[in-house]
């Protein structure tokens, strides 16, 4: 129970910062407490202050992303394939958990000293993984200096930050080819970089104990579905109000951003958890959502304490 409540608070912190956008640094403890639906006492029992909560939220996001990225990266023996798999896994993470993703990529820079130190350590690890590309250079060719890897990490982050901050933007997975091209150019040359511009992202599979598998079809149950607090709220809202439109689901789940709710509902539909009803209605009519049998099964396994009543 305590761990579930703590996770709710951390996810609420990420959501509040993402919702505030450029003003994310102004998020207060009161904002987080209200969004998480917990008491002030419960918050202070878990965290000393706002900065401690932000650091813990950042660490939670890192753990979730690392679990996917490391598994994908380590599963490929060749550097190029490992880079592509790890990048694809991270982009999938950003699409699956947009609030946590924005916290890691965009808003961590507005955190305190401890968050910045933690972020610098992670960027160093990413640069080290990219620096392995120097070993791919043909014999006799001049190797780029190690600092190039740091520049590559900074360039990739800058592109992702701009996309995540854009008011109207497509899926971050659209950036896959361009980002791979940026990464490999200093190590494998312009020919490979041009070729990678148009190559699709690999299909990522995460084994037992990881998050959702990505292989073109609904995710399997039995340990492969990990619901965030926000996703669970959305499923509960649909379960309590079958036939709800996008806006109705958003209102009942406490999600203000209509763009986020549309993306989330599309992902849940693609995973076989929800389905549109009312086929044959006039074009332009609001969506009408219901849980699938699989979605009902998944929601049944979520503890009641994790999904507050949305009514």
N, C-alpha and C positions, 0 to 999 in steps of 0.2 A: 504493500500500500504506500509506504513512504517513498519507495523508489518510483512508483507510478506518478505520485504527486510531484516529485522533484522533476521528473521528465516533462510533465505538463507545464511547469513553471519555465523550464529552459526553452521549450518549444514556443511558449507564449512570448518570451523575450525575443526570440528570432523573428516571430511573426510581427511583433510590435515594431521592431526596427525596420523590417522590410516594408511594412505598411506606411511608415512615416517617410520613407524615401530619403531625400537629402537631409531631412531633419531627424534622422534616426538616432543621432547622438543625444537628442533631447528626450528620449524615452525615459520615463521615471519608474521607480518601484511601483507606484500606484497604477501606472499603465499595465505593468506586467501582472500585478495581483488581480486586477479586474479581468484581464484577458484570460488568465489561467483559472479563474473561478475559485481561488483559494483565499484564506484569511491572511491578514497581515502577520498574525502570529506564526502561521505555517510557513510563510515566506522567510521570516527572520530565524526560524528554527533551522532552515536549510541553508541560508546564505547570510553572510554578515552585512552585505550592502549590495547596491546595484552592480558595482564593478565586479564583485565576486560572482554574481549571477551571470553576468555577461561572459566572464572568463569560462565558467562552467558550460555555458551554452556553446561557446566556441569549441571547447574541448569535445563536447558531445557531437557537434557537427563534424569535427575532424575524425573522430572514431568511426562514425557512420560512413563517411566518404573513404577513409583509408581502407576499411574492410573490403570495399568494392574494388578500389583502385589497385591495391597491393595484390589481391587475388588475381585480378586480370593481368597485371604487369608480370607477376611471377610465373604465370602460366605459359609464357611465351619465351622460348630460348633465344630468339634473335632480337637484337635491340630495336629495330624498326617495328617489328610486330608487337613487342612489349610496349613501346611508346604508344602505338595506335590503340592497343587494347586498354591501357591505363587511361588514356585521354577519353576514349569512348565511355568507359565506366564512369568517369567523373562528369561528363556531359549528361549521361543518363541520371546521375545523382542530382545534378542541378535541375533537371526537368521534374524529377520525382519529388524533390524536397526544395522548392524554390525559396522558401524563407530561410532555411538553414544554408542553402547555397549562397544566397545574397549576404548572409552574415559572414560566411567564410571569405567570399571574394571581394565584397564591397565594403561592408560596414565594420569589419574587424579593425580597419585602419583608424576608426574613431574610438577604439577601446583604450584602456589604460596601458600602463607600461608592461604589465604582465601579459596582456593579450598581444601586444606588439612583439614582445620577446618570443612568445610561443609561435607567432606567425613567422617571424624571421627564421626560427629553427626549421619550420616546415618548408619554407621556401628554399632553405639550404639543402634539405633532403631531396626536393624536387630537382634542384639544379644538379645535384650529384648523379641522379638517375639519368638526366639528359646528357651530362658530361660523358657518359659511357659511349656516346656517339663518336667520340674521338678515336675509339678503338676500331671503328668501322672504316676509317680512312684507308685508302689503298697505300701500300708500301711506297715510300718515297715522296708522298704528298705531304705538304706542310700542314700540321695539325693546328686547328684554331686554339687560342689560349683558353684556359679553364673559365675565365670570366665570361666568355661568350654564353655559357649555359645560364648564368645569372641573367644576362640580357634577354635570352629566349624566354625564361620564366616570366620576366617582367612584361615582355611583349604579349605573351599569351594572356596574362592576367588583365592587361590593359584592354585587350579586345573583348574579353568576357565581361569586364566591368562596364564597358560602354553598352554592350548588348543588354545586360541585366538592368541597367539604369534607364534604358530607352522606354518611353511610354508605350510605343507601338513597336513591338519586335516579334520576330518569328522564333521558332524553337532554337535553342542554343546548338542543337545537333546539326543545324545547317552550317555551322562554323567548322565542322570537323575537318574537312579537307583543307581549308585555309590554315587552320591551326597546325595540322600535321606538316604542311608545307613550310610554315615558319620555323618549326622545330628542326626539321631535317636539313634545311638549306645549308647551314654552315658545315654540316658533317658529311652529307651525301651528295651535295651539289645541286645545281639548278635543274638538271634533267630529272632526277628523282623527285625534287620538290614540285615540278610541274606535273609529273605523273600523279602524285598524291593529291593534287588539287581536286581531281574528279573521282577519286576512289571512295566508295561508301564506307561508312563505319563498320567495324566488325560486329558480329552478333555476340554479345557477352553472355556467358553462363557463369553463375556463381554457385559453387557446390553447397552441400548441406551446411547449415549454420550461417550462411550468408544471407543477403537480402534477396529480393525477387530475382528470379532467373529471367534472362532476356533471350528468347529464342523464337519469337514470332508466334505467339499464342498466349492463352491465359497463363498466369503464374500458377504453379501448383500449390496446393495447400500442404499442411504438414511441415511447418517450419520455414517455408520459403516466403511467407507473406509477413511483412513487418509493417504494421500500420502506425503512422504518426498520429499524434493526438488530433491534429486537424483533419486528417483523412477519416479517422474514426468518427469524428463529429459529423462529417458529411454523410457517411454511410448511415449513421443513426438518424440524421434528419430525413433522409429518403425513406428509411424503414418506418419512421413515425408518420410520414406524410407522403404516401405513394402518389405518384403523378405530379410531384412538385416540379416547378420550372427552375431554371438556373438561378434566378433571383430569389425564389422562395427557399431553395436549398441554401444559398449564401446567407440569407437573413437568419435562418434557423440554426445554421452552423457558426454564425458569428464571423463571417468572412466579408470584408467590405469591398475588396477589389474584385470587380466583375471579370476582369481579365484572368485573374488567378483561378476563380471558380470555374471558368470555362475550360481552362487547360487541365485542371484537376479532374473535372467530370469526364473530359475526353480520355484521360489516362485510365481512369477507373473503368470506363466503357471498354477500352482496348484490352484491358486485363480480364474482362468477363465478370466484373463485380456488379455492374449496373447496366441497365438497358433502357433505351428510349421506348415509350409506348405511344399509342395513339397514331399508328401508321395511317397514312391517307389523309391526314389533316391538311388544311390549307398551308401553302408555302408561306414561310415567315412566321408561323405560329410558334409560341414558346415551346421549348423542349418539355417533355413530360417523363420524369425518371422514376424507375423502380429498381429494386434490388433483384439480381438474378438468384437462382438457388445457391450458386457458389458464393455470392455476396452475403446472403443470409447466413450461410455456414461460417464464413469468416467472421462476421459480426457477432455471431453467437459465442465465439471463442474469446471475444474481447471482454476483459473484466468490466463490470458495471462502473467501477470507480474511475475507469479510464475514459468512459464516454458519458458525460453528464446528460441529463434529460434535455433535449433540444426544444421541448415544447414551451 
